[in-house]
Amino acid sequence: MSTLVDSHQERIYCLESALRVDPDNEAAKRGLIILGARKGGDEVIPVPPIHRNWEKEIEDVVEPPKSAFHRIKNSTVLRLALGLIALLIVSGLIYLGLSGRKSEPEPVVIYKVSPFPTRTEIPSITPTITRTMAVRTRTQP
């Protein structure tokens, strides 16, 4: 509570209140000594210094983020899901390719009429078979 208040007097009041509730509170005693409200003595045990291995802590924090490829490579569930999706896509493409394909386009018959008759012949219609490419068009309902 003493760290949340704004003034020096309020901090001292909060620490004194904590000592009234718990007279053996070491943190409250140290706080009052730091603020100058009490004098230090033999009854207060000093806080031992904190020794840290900063290089180890930095190594733990600075871990490069894993790419999507590494996450997929290391996860069996993701590999299985991607395999099933790929199988569905490939089988769907094969099905669409086979179902939309016709065997051969029907031949188109074109009749040619000659406007100029030959010497002995009468103008006639001669059927010829011409192969054309099938063109698919959409019909509107």
Summary of the structure (lengths in Angstrom):
residues: 141
radius of gyration: 46.4
end to end distance: 76.2
largest distance: 142.1
contacts: 221
relative contact order: 0.06
helix: 45%
strand: 9%
